Amino acid sequence: MLYFIVNEKSKSGNAKQIWKEIEEVLKVRNVSYQAFVSEYRGHAGKLAAEICAMDDNDICLVAVGGDGTANEVINGITDFEKVRFGVIPTGSGNDLARGLSLSKDPKNGAIHILNAMKKSREDTWCMDLGEVNFGEKKRLFAISAGIGLDALVCKKALKSTIKDILNKIRLGKLTYLVLTVQSLFTMQTADAEIFFDREEGLQKKRMIFTAAMNFKAEGGGVPMAPAASACDGKLSFCEAAGIPKWRTFLCLPFLVAAKHTSIHGFSVTDAKDCTIRLSRPMVVHADGEYCGEVTEVHFHCLPGKLRVLK
């Protein structure tokens, strides 16, 4: 059965009209489906869990919304063995859709999903997911998770009027750039000890951020880990530490151009597991969703966890 979870408020409310266009495609093709509308933060995850509970057959579950909506739906899936996941992007960043090389046109996206449903479950493409553990909590992520600057930017973006304004003039991607510059010089850094794949800890002074990347880019297309792959059983950890904030600021153009990996103070490490212990609390996010502040966090890759309709 085909199910849609729709966030009509994404893209500053334009997603409601986009969903109507998708429904026209479904009606023309005489497709049987059920649609549910996400009405508040966290609702998409609850809807996904309810769908998993009421259907024991092959479930094709499609998120219509931004990266946050997709993350909620993925975290709501209670049985990954019976679910095939799809996404039609209507957000501002759309990093998941970009990483999956999906069509930007919603109608074409719907058609691609319908065609992908014709494949057997065994022939459906599988991708890794990441899991971030903090305190007694954990959260799955499809694109990235992290601590420090990028997480702080994600926290601010959730309530930012800048994001709403830029979305209305179709410049939503600039939200993350504006908030990054704004946050960089006001945030507090922390000293850190990092353990990759349970090896001996590495000492990092004045950590600015660590981003655990499943795909290459986050924040509206910033290639934090240019060589990252979502089907290699590992995460790519991009770090910035031990350098002044002003130097980090000057390096932002290199970061956007994917030329930062050889610059002093930046590093990218591939690993299946990573534990970070901090000298003071830092903000943590998963796929742009604010998760709280932590002094210890663990990232883990779940190989081939999610079947994707693409």
C-alpha positions as CSV (number, residue, x, y, z in Angstrom):
1,M,0.0,0.0,0.0
2,L,1.1,3.5,-0.8
3,Y,1.0,6.1,2.0
4,F,1.9,9.8,2.0
5,I,2.8,12.0,5.0
6,V,2.5,15.6,3.9
7,N,3.8,18.7,5.6
8,E,1.7,21.4,4.0
9,K,3.6,24.1,5.9
10,S,6.9,23.4,4.4
11,K,8.3,25.9,1.8
12,S,6.5,28.7,3.7
13,G,3.1,27.0,3.0
14,N,3.7,26.4,-0.7
15,A,3.8,22.6,-0.2
16,K,0.0,22.6,0.1
17,Q,-0.3,23.6,-3.6
18,I,2.5,21.2,-4.5
19,W,0.6,18.3,-2.9
20,K,-2.5,19.1,-4.9
21,E,-0.4,18.8,-8.1
22,I,0.9,15.4,-6.9
23,E,-2.6,14.3,-6.2
24,E,-3.5,15.1,-9.8
25,V,-0.7,12.8,-11.0
26,L,-2.0,10.0,-8.7
27,K,-5.6,10.4,-9.9
28,V,-4.7,10.4,-13.6
29,R,-2.8,7.1,-13.1
30,N,-5.6,5.7,-10.9
31,V,-3.3,5.0,-8.0
32,S,-4.7,3.8,-4.7
33,Y,-3.2,5.6,-1.8
34,Q,-3.8,7.1,1.7
35,A,-2.5,10.6,2.7
36,F,-2.0,12.0,6.1
37,V,-1.2,15.7,7.0
38,S,1.5,16.5,9.5
39,E,0.1,19.3,11.7
40,Y,2.8,20.0,14.3
41,R,6.5,19.2,15.0
42,G,6.9,15.5,15.7
43,H,3.5,14.6,14.2
44,A,5.0,13.0,11.0
45,G,6.9,10.5,13.2
46,K,3.7,9.6,15.0
47,L,1.9,9.1,11.8
48,A,4.6,6.9,10.4
49,A,4.4,4.7,13.5
50,E,0.7,4.4,13.2
51,I,0.9,3.4,9.6
52,C,3.5,0.7,10.4
53,A,1.1,-0.6,13.2
54,M,-2.0,-0.8,10.9
55,D,-0.4,-2.5,7.9
56,D,1.5,-5.8,8.0
57,N,2.1,-5.9,4.2
58,D,4.7,-4.1,2.0
59,I,4.5,-0.4,3.0
60,C,5.5,2.3,0.6
61,L,5.8,5.4,2.8
62,V,6.5,8.8,1.1
63,A,7.4,12.0,2.9
64,V,6.2,15.2,1.2
65,G,8.2,18.0,2.9
66,G,11.6,19.1,3.8
67,D,14.6,17.3,5.4
68,G,13.0,17.7,8.9
69,T,9.8,15.9,7.8
70,A,11.8,13.1,6.2
71,N,13.8,12.7,9.4
72,E,10.6,12.5,11.5
73,V,9.1,9.9,9.2
74,I,12.3,7.8,9.3
75,N,12.4,7.9,13.1
76,G,8.7,6.9,13.2
77,I,9.3,3.7,11.2
78,T,9.0,0.8,13.6
79,D,9.8,-2.1,11.2
80,F,12.3,-1.3,8.4
81,E,11.9,-4.8,6.9
82,K,8.4,-4.0,5.6
83,V,8.8,-0.4,4.7
84,R,10.1,1.2,1.5
85,F,10.7,4.9,1.9
86,G,10.3,7.8,-0.6
87,V,10.6,11.5,-0.4
88,I,9.2,14.4,-2.5
89,P,11.2,17.4,-1.5
90,T,9.3,20.6,-0.7
91,G,11.7,22.2,1.9
92,S,14.3,24.9,1.7
93,G,17.5,22.8,2.0
94,N,16.4,19.5,0.5
95,D,19.8,17.9,1.2
96,L,18.3,14.4,1.3
97,A,16.8,14.7,-2.2
98,R,20.0,16.2,-3.5
99,G,22.0,13.3,-2.1
100,L,19.7,10.8,-3.7
101,S,19.8,12.7,-7.0
102,L,16.0,13.0,-7.0
103,S,14.0,15.3,-9.4
104,K,13.3,18.8,-8.2
105,D,9.9,18.7,-10.0
106,P,7.3,17.2,-7.6
107,K,5.3,15.6,-10.4
108,N,8.3,13.9,-11.8
109,G,9.3,12.8,-8.3
110,A,5.9,11.2,-7.8
111,I,6.2,9.4,-11.2
112,H,9.7,8.1,-10.3
113,I,8.3,6.7,-7.0
114,L,5.4,5.0,-8.8
115,N,7.9,3.4,-11.2
116,A,10.2,2.4,-8.3
117,M,7.4,0.6,-6.6
118,K,7.2,-1.9,-9.5
119,K,10.6,-3.3,-8.4
120,S,10.6,-6.1,-5.8
121,R,11.7,-5.3,-2.3
122,E,14.9,-7.3,-2.9
123,D,15.8,-5.0,-5.9
124,T,15.0,-1.8,-4.1
125,W,18.1,0.3,-3.4
126,C,19.3,0.4,0.2
127,M,21.1,3.2,2.0
128,D,22.8,3.5,5.3
129,L,21.4,5.5,8.2
130,G,23.2,7.1,11.1
131,E,22.3,7.0,14.7
132,V,23.2,9.6,17.3
133,N,23.1,8.7,21.0
134,F,23.1,11.4,23.7
135,G,22.2,10.7,27.3
136,E,19.3,8.3,27.4
137,K,18.1,9.4,24.0
138,K,18.9,8.4,20.4
139,R,17.8,9.6,17.0
140,L,18.3,8.3,13.4
141,F,19.5,10.5,10.7
142,A,19.7,10.2,6.9
143,I,21.8,13.2,5.9
144,S,24.0,14.2,8.9
145,A,24.2,14.8,12.6
146,G,26.6,17.0,14.5
147,I,27.7,19.1,17.4
148,G,28.8,22.7,17.6
149,L,28.4,25.4,14.9
150,D,26.3,23.5,12.4
151,A,24.0,22.2,15.2
152,L,23.6,25.7,16.6
153,V,22.7,27.0,13.1
154,C,20.1,24.3,12.8
155,K,18.6,25.3,16.2
156,K,18.4,28.9,15.2
157,A,16.9,28.1,11.8
158,L,13.9,26.4,13.4
159,K,12.6,29.7,14.7
160,S,14.3,32.1,12.3
161,T,12.3,34.8,10.6
162,I,15.2,35.0,8.1
163,K,14.4,31.6,6.9
164,D,10.7,32.5,6.3
165,I,11.7,35.7,4.4
166,L,14.3,34.0,2.2
167,N,11.9,31.1,1.5
168,K,9.3,33.5,0.2
169,I,11.8,34.9,-2.4
170,R,13.1,31.4,-3.2
171,L,16.5,32.0,-1.5
172,G,15.9,29.6,1.4
173,K,19.4,28.0,1.0
174,L,21.0,31.3,2.1
175,T,19.4,30.9,5.5
176,Y,22.2,28.6,6.7
177,L,24.9,30.8,5.4
178,V,23.5,33.9,7.1
179,L,23.0,32.1,10.4
180,T,26.5,30.4,10.2
181,V,28.2,33.8,10.0
182,Q,26.0,35.2,12.7
183,S,26.6,32.2,15.0
184,L,30.3,31.6,14.5
185,F,31.5,34.7,16.4
186,T,29.0,34.3,19.3
187,M,29.3,30.6,20.0
188,Q,31.5,29.0,22.7
189,T,33.9,26.3,21.6
190,A,34.9,23.3,23.7
191,D,37.9,21.0,24.1
192,A,37.1,17.5,23.1
193,E,38.3,13.9,23.1
194,I,37.3,11.9,20.1
195,F,37.3,8.1,19.7
196,F,37.0,6.7,16.2
197,D,36.0,3.0,16.0
198,R,36.9,2.6,19.6
199,E,40.5,3.4,19.0
200,E,42.7,5.6,21.3
201,G,41.2,9.1,21.9
202,L,42.3,12.1,20.0
203,Q,42.6,15.4,21.8
204,K,41.0,18.4,20.1
205,K,41.3,22.0,21.4
206,R,38.7,24.6,20.8
207,M,36.4,22.4,18.8
208,I,34.1,24.5,16.6
209,F,32.1,21.6,15.1
210,T,32.0,18.0,14.2
211,A,29.6,16.9,11.5
212,A,28.8,13.2,11.0
213,M,28.0,13.0,7.3
214,N,26.1,10.2,5.6
215,F,25.8,12.1,2.4
216,K,28.3,14.7,1.0
217,A,26.4,17.9,1.9
218,E,24.2,19.5,4.5
219,G,22.9,23.0,5.2
220,G,21.4,23.5,1.7
221,G,24.2,21.9,-0.2
222,V,27.5,22.6,1.7
223,P,29.8,19.7,0.9
224,M,31.2,19.0,4.4
225,A,32.5,15.6,3.4
226,P,33.0,15.6,-0.4
227,A,33.8,11.9,-0.6
228,A,31.0,10.6,1.7
229,S,28.8,7.8,0.5
230,A,25.5,6.6,1.9
231,C,26.1,3.0,1.0
232,D,29.6,2.3,2.3
233,G,28.8,1.3,5.9
234,K,30.6,4.3,7.3
235,L,30.1,7.9,8.3
236,S,32.4,10.7,7.3
237,F,33.3,13.0,10.2
238,C,34.2,16.6,9.3
239,E,35.8,18.6,12.1
240,A,37.0,22.1,12.6
241,A,39.1,22.6,15.8
242,G,42.2,24.3,17.1
243,I,42.0,27.4,14.9
244,P,40.6,31.0,15.6
245,K,37.1,31.8,14.7
246,W,38.2,34.5,12.3
247,R,40.3,31.9,10.4
248,T,37.3,29.6,10.3
249,F,35.3,32.5,8.8
250,L,37.9,33.1,6.1
251,C,37.8,29.4,5.3
252,L,34.0,29.3,4.7
253,P,34.3,29.9,0.9
254,F,36.7,26.9,0.7
255,L,34.2,24.8,2.7
256,V,31.4,25.7,0.2
257,A,33.7,24.9,-2.7
258,A,34.7,21.5,-1.1
259,K,38.4,22.7,-0.9
260,H,38.7,22.6,2.9
261,T,39.8,19.1,3.6
262,S,43.5,19.9,3.4
263,I,43.4,23.2,5.3
264,H,45.0,23.3,8.7
265,G,42.3,23.0,11.4
266,F,39.9,21.0,9.2
267,S,39.9,17.2,8.9
268,V,37.6,14.4,7.5
269,T,37.7,10.9,8.9
270,D,35.7,7.9,7.8
271,A,34.5,5.6,10.6
272,K,31.6,3.4,11.6
273,D,31.6,4.6,15.2
274,C,32.6,7.8,16.9
275,T,32.3,8.9,20.5
276,I,33.0,12.6,21.5
277,R,33.5,13.8,25.1
278,L,33.4,17.6,25.6
279,S,34.7,19.9,28.3
280,R,31.4,21.9,28.2
281,P,27.9,21.3,26.7
282,M,27.4,21.8,22.9
283,V,24.3,21.7,20.8
284,V,23.6,18.5,18.9
285,H,21.3,18.1,15.8
286,A,20.1,15.2,13.6
287,D,19.2,16.1,10.0
288,G,18.8,19.7,11.1
289,E,16.5,18.8,14.0
290,Y,17.6,20.3,17.3
291,C,18.2,17.5,19.9
292,G,19.5,19.4,22.9
293,E,22.9,20.1,24.5
294,V,25.4,17.4,25.5
295,T,28.8,16.8,27.0
296,E,29.1,13.3,25.4
297,V,27.7,12.0,22.2
298,H,28.0,8.8,20.1
299,F,27.5,8.4,16.4
300,H,27.0,5.0,14.7
301,C,26.4,3.9,11.1
302,L,23.6,1.4,10.4
303,P,24.6,-0.2,7.0
304,G,21.8,-0.7,4.4
305,K,19.1,0.1,7.0
306,L,16.6,1.9,4.7
307,R,15.1,0.8,1.4
308,V,14.6,3.8,-0.8
309,L,12.1,4.3,-3.7
310,K,14.3,6.2,-6.3
